[in-house]
Amino acid sequence: TALPICSLDQDIVDLECGRGSGIGAPRKRTCPLRESLRRGIALVPRRKNSSQLGVKHRMEKMLQWFDELDDQQRNVFLQKIIDRCRCAQFHLLSLTMEGNLHRYCPHNCQDILSWLPPAISLQILSYLSPRDLCRASRVSTSWNVMASHSRLWEL
Protein backbone atom coordinates (compact mmCIF):
# COMPACT_ATOMS: atom_id res chain seq x y z
CA THR A 1 0.00 0.00 0.00
CA ALA A 2 1.03 3.59 -0.49
CA LEU A 3 2.55 5.37 2.48
CA PRO A 4 1.20 8.74 3.62
CA ILE A 5 3.50 11.54 2.49
CA CYS A 6 4.39 12.51 6.02
CA SER A 7 3.65 9.37 8.03
CA LEU A 8 6.42 9.87 10.59
CA ASP A 9 5.22 13.40 11.18
CA GLN A 10 1.55 12.53 11.80
CA ASP A 11 1.88 13.44 15.48
CA ILE A 12 2.91 16.99 14.48
CA VAL A 13 0.01 17.25 12.03
CA ASP A 14 -2.34 15.99 14.74
CA LEU A 15 -1.05 18.63 17.18
CA GLU A 16 -1.41 21.39 14.57
CA CYS A 17 -4.97 20.26 13.88
CA GLY A 18 -5.96 20.23 17.55
CA ARG A 19 -6.01 16.44 17.91
CA GLY A 20 -2.98 16.32 20.21
CA SER A 21 -3.29 16.56 23.98
CA GLY A 22 -0.45 19.00 24.56
CA ILE A 23 0.39 17.31 27.87
CA GLY A 24 2.49 14.24 27.23
CA ALA A 25 2.30 14.88 23.48
CA PRO A 26 5.18 13.46 21.48
CA ARG A 27 8.15 15.70 20.77
CA LYS A 28 8.43 17.08 17.26
CA ARG A 29 10.67 14.96 15.08
CA THR A 30 12.27 15.95 11.84
CA CYS A 31 9.58 15.87 9.20
CA PRO A 32 10.54 13.65 6.25
CA LEU A 33 8.47 15.90 3.98
CA ARG A 34 10.44 18.98 5.08
CA GLU A 35 13.69 17.07 4.56
CA SER A 36 12.66 15.89 1.10
CA LEU A 37 11.72 19.45 0.09
CA ARG A 38 15.02 20.76 1.45
CA ARG A 39 16.98 18.15 -0.50
CA GLY A 40 14.90 18.64 -3.66
CA ILE A 41 13.64 15.06 -3.77
CA ALA A 42 10.07 13.85 -3.69
CA LEU A 43 8.68 11.16 -1.42
CA VAL A 44 6.75 8.69 -3.54
CA PRO A 45 4.50 5.77 -2.67
CA ARG A 46 6.12 2.32 -2.63
CA ARG A 47 3.90 0.81 -5.32
CA LYS A 48 3.43 1.86 -8.89
CA ASN A 49 0.58 0.60 -10.98
CA SER A 50 -1.54 1.61 -13.94
CA SER A 51 -3.92 3.70 -11.81
CA GLN A 52 -1.00 5.91 -10.74
CA LEU A 53 -0.12 6.44 -14.39
CA GLY A 54 -3.72 7.55 -14.97
CA VAL A 55 -3.48 9.97 -12.04
CA LYS A 56 -0.21 11.34 -13.39
CA HIS A 57 -1.80 11.90 -16.81
CA ARG A 58 -4.83 13.67 -15.26
CA MET A 59 -2.54 15.88 -13.14
CA GLU A 60 -0.56 16.89 -16.22
CA LYS A 61 -3.82 17.82 -17.97
CA MET A 62 -4.97 19.85 -14.95
CA LEU A 63 -1.65 21.70 -14.87
CA GLN A 64 -1.92 22.49 -18.59
CA TRP A 65 -5.46 23.76 -18.01
CA PHE A 66 -4.33 25.81 -14.99
CA ASP A 67 -1.59 27.43 -17.11
CA GLU A 68 -4.30 28.72 -19.47
CA LEU A 69 -6.27 30.50 -16.72
CA ASP A 70 -5.95 34.23 -16.03
CA ASP A 71 -5.10 35.48 -12.52
CA GLN A 72 -8.69 35.85 -11.37
CA GLN A 73 -9.60 32.35 -12.54
CA ARG A 74 -6.48 30.94 -10.87
CA ASN A 75 -7.45 32.62 -7.60
CA VAL A 76 -10.97 31.16 -7.71
CA PHE A 77 -9.59 27.73 -8.56
CA LEU A 78 -7.02 27.84 -5.76
CA GLN A 79 -9.66 28.97 -3.26
CA LYS A 80 -11.82 25.98 -4.18
CA ILE A 81 -8.83 23.63 -3.81
CA ILE A 82 -7.92 25.16 -0.43
CA ASP A 83 -11.50 24.69 0.77
CA ARG A 84 -11.08 20.96 0.13
CA CYS A 85 -7.70 20.59 1.88
CA ARG A 86 -7.13 18.71 5.10
CA CYS A 87 -4.47 19.16 7.77
CA ALA A 88 -1.84 17.15 5.89
CA GLN A 89 -2.23 19.41 2.83
CA PHE A 90 -2.02 22.56 4.95
CA HIS A 91 1.14 21.15 6.51
CA LEU A 92 2.62 20.64 3.03
CA LEU A 93 1.53 24.14 1.97
CA SER A 94 3.13 25.74 5.02
CA LEU A 95 6.42 23.97 4.33
CA THR A 96 6.37 24.74 0.62
CA MET A 97 5.22 28.37 0.85
CA GLU A 98 7.38 29.39 3.78
CA GLY A 99 9.91 31.28 1.67
CA ASN A 100 7.60 32.27 -1.18
CA LEU A 101 4.67 34.03 0.46
CA HIS A 102 5.55 37.54 -0.70
CA ARG A 103 8.03 36.78 -3.47
CA TYR A 104 6.08 38.54 -6.26
CA CYS A 105 4.19 41.13 -4.21
CA PRO A 106 4.87 44.84 -4.54
CA HIS A 107 7.48 46.00 -2.03
CA ASN A 108 4.80 47.55 0.20
CA CYS A 109 2.16 44.80 0.02
CA GLN A 110 1.79 44.64 3.80
CA ASP A 111 1.80 48.40 4.35
CA ILE A 112 -1.85 49.41 4.51
CA LEU A 113 -1.09 53.13 4.89
CA SER A 114 0.73 53.16 1.55
CA TRP A 115 -2.23 51.53 -0.18
CA LEU A 116 -4.78 54.02 1.18
CA PRO A 117 -5.41 57.44 -0.33
CA PRO A 118 -3.11 60.04 1.33
CA ALA A 119 -6.00 61.91 2.94
CA ILE A 120 -7.20 58.77 4.73
CA SER A 121 -3.67 57.84 5.82
CA LEU A 122 -3.21 61.32 7.29
CA GLN A 123 -6.56 61.07 9.06
CA ILE A 124 -5.49 57.78 10.66
CA LEU A 125 -2.15 59.24 11.72
CA SER A 126 -3.87 62.30 13.18
CA TYR A 127 -5.16 60.15 16.05
CA LEU A 128 -1.61 59.43 17.23
CA SER A 129 0.07 61.34 20.01
CA PRO A 130 3.23 63.31 19.09
CA ARG A 131 5.34 60.60 20.72
CA ASP A 132 3.61 57.81 18.76
CA LEU A 133 3.82 59.88 15.57
CA CYS A 134 7.60 60.06 16.04
CA ARG A 135 7.71 56.31 16.50
CA ALA A 136 5.58 55.79 13.40
CA SER A 137 7.98 57.94 11.38
CA ARG A 138 10.70 55.34 12.01
CA VAL A 139 8.73 52.45 10.50
CA SER A 140 9.64 53.16 6.89
CA THR A 141 10.47 55.95 4.48
CA SER A 142 6.86 56.26 3.32
CA TRP A 143 5.62 56.45 6.92
CA ASN A 144 8.27 59.07 7.67
CA VAL A 145 7.00 61.20 4.79
CA MET A 146 3.39 60.84 5.97
CA ALA A 147 4.23 61.42 9.65
CA SER A 148 6.19 64.56 8.74
CA HIS A 149 3.18 66.18 7.07
CA SER A 150 2.65 69.67 8.47
CA ARG A 151 -1.09 69.08 9.05
CA LEU A 152 -0.25 66.46 11.69
CA TRP A 153 1.98 68.82 13.65
CA GLU A 154 -0.37 71.80 13.86
CA LEU A 155 -1.49 72.71 17.36
C-alpha positions as CSV (number, residue, x, y, z in Angstrom):
1,T,0.0,0.0,0.0
2,A,1.0,3.6,-0.5
3,L,2.5,5.4,2.5
4,P,1.2,8.7,3.6
5,I,3.5,11.5,2.5
6,C,4.4,12.5,6.0
7,S,3.6,9.4,8.0
8,L,6.4,9.9,10.6
9,D,5.2,13.4,11.2
10,Q,1.6,12.5,11.8
11,D,1.9,13.4,15.5
12,I,2.9,17.0,14.5
13,V,0.0,17.2,12.0
14,D,-2.3,16.0,14.7
15,L,-1.1,18.6,17.2
16,E,-1.4,21.4,14.6
17,C,-5.0,20.3,13.9
18,G,-6.0,20.2,17.5
19,R,-6.0,16.4,17.9
20,G,-3.0,16.3,20.2
21,S,-3.3,16.6,24.0
22,G,-0.4,19.0,24.6
23,I,0.4,17.3,27.9
24,G,2.5,14.2,27.2
25,A,2.3,14.9,23.5
26,P,5.2,13.5,21.5
27,R,8.1,15.7,20.8
28,K,8.4,17.1,17.3
29,R,10.7,15.0,15.1
30,T,12.3,16.0,11.8
31,C,9.6,15.9,9.2
32,P,10.5,13.7,6.2
33,L,8.5,15.9,4.0
34,R,10.4,19.0,5.1
35,E,13.7,17.1,4.6
36,S,12.7,15.9,1.1
37,L,11.7,19.4,0.1
38,R,15.0,20.8,1.5
39,R,17.0,18.2,-0.5
40,G,14.9,18.6,-3.7
41,I,13.6,15.1,-3.8
42,A,10.1,13.8,-3.7
43,L,8.7,11.2,-1.4
44,V,6.7,8.7,-3.5
45,P,4.5,5.8,-2.7
46,R,6.1,2.3,-2.6
47,R,3.9,0.8,-5.3
48,K,3.4,1.9,-8.9
49,N,0.6,0.6,-11.0
50,S,-1.5,1.6,-13.9
51,S,-3.9,3.7,-11.8
52,Q,-1.0,5.9,-10.7
53,L,-0.1,6.4,-14.4
54,G,-3.7,7.6,-15.0
55,V,-3.5,10.0,-12.0
56,K,-0.2,11.3,-13.4
57,H,-1.8,11.9,-16.8
58,R,-4.8,13.7,-15.3
59,M,-2.5,15.9,-13.1
60,E,-0.6,16.9,-16.2
61,K,-3.8,17.8,-18.0
62,M,-5.0,19.9,-14.9
63,L,-1.7,21.7,-14.9
64,Q,-1.9,22.5,-18.6
65,W,-5.5,23.8,-18.0
66,F,-4.3,25.8,-15.0
67,D,-1.6,27.4,-17.1
68,E,-4.3,28.7,-19.5
69,L,-6.3,30.5,-16.7
70,D,-6.0,34.2,-16.0
71,D,-5.1,35.5,-12.5
72,Q,-8.7,35.9,-11.4
73,Q,-9.6,32.4,-12.5
74,R,-6.5,30.9,-10.9
75,N,-7.5,32.6,-7.6
76,V,-11.0,31.2,-7.7
77,F,-9.6,27.7,-8.6
78,L,-7.0,27.8,-5.8
79,Q,-9.7,29.0,-3.3
80,K,-11.8,26.0,-4.2
81,I,-8.8,23.6,-3.8
82,I,-7.9,25.2,-0.4
83,D,-11.5,24.7,0.8
84,R,-11.1,21.0,0.1
85,C,-7.7,20.6,1.9
86,R,-7.1,18.7,5.1
87,C,-4.5,19.2,7.8
88,A,-1.8,17.2,5.9
89,Q,-2.2,19.4,2.8
90,F,-2.0,22.6,5.0
91,H,1.1,21.2,6.5
92,L,2.6,20.6,3.0
93,L,1.5,24.1,2.0
94,S,3.1,25.7,5.0
95,L,6.4,24.0,4.3
96,T,6.4,24.7,0.6
97,M,5.2,28.4,0.8
98,E,7.4,29.4,3.8
99,G,9.9,31.3,1.7
100,N,7.6,32.3,-1.2
101,L,4.7,34.0,0.5
102,H,5.5,37.5,-0.7
103,R,8.0,36.8,-3.5
104,Y,6.1,38.5,-6.3
105,C,4.2,41.1,-4.2
106,P,4.9,44.8,-4.5
107,H,7.5,46.0,-2.0
108,N,4.8,47.6,0.2
109,C,2.2,44.8,0.0
110,Q,1.8,44.6,3.8
111,D,1.8,48.4,4.3
112,I,-1.8,49.4,4.5
113,L,-1.1,53.1,4.9
114,S,0.7,53.2,1.6
115,W,-2.2,51.5,-0.2
116,L,-4.8,54.0,1.2
117,P,-5.4,57.4,-0.3
118,P,-3.1,60.0,1.3
119,A,-6.0,61.9,2.9
120,I,-7.2,58.8,4.7
121,S,-3.7,57.8,5.8
122,L,-3.2,61.3,7.3
123,Q,-6.6,61.1,9.1
124,I,-5.5,57.8,10.7
125,L,-2.2,59.2,11.7
126,S,-3.9,62.3,13.2
127,Y,-5.2,60.1,16.1
128,L,-1.6,59.4,17.2
129,S,0.1,61.3,20.0
130,P,3.2,63.3,19.1
131,R,5.3,60.6,20.7
132,D,3.6,57.8,18.8
133,L,3.8,59.9,15.6
134,C,7.6,60.1,16.0
135,R,7.7,56.3,16.5
136,A,5.6,55.8,13.4
137,S,8.0,57.9,11.4
138,R,10.7,55.3,12.0
139,V,8.7,52.5,10.5
140,S,9.6,53.2,6.9
141,T,10.5,55.9,4.5
142,S,6.9,56.3,3.3
143,W,5.6,56.4,6.9
144,N,8.3,59.1,7.7
145,V,7.0,61.2,4.8
146,M,3.4,60.8,6.0
147,A,4.2,61.4,9.7
148,S,6.2,64.6,8.7
149,H,3.2,66.2,7.1
150,S,2.6,69.7,8.5
151,R,-1.1,69.1,9.0
152,L,-0.3,66.5,11.7
153,W,2.0,68.8,13.7
154,E,-0.4,71.8,13.9
155,L,-1.5,72.7,17.4
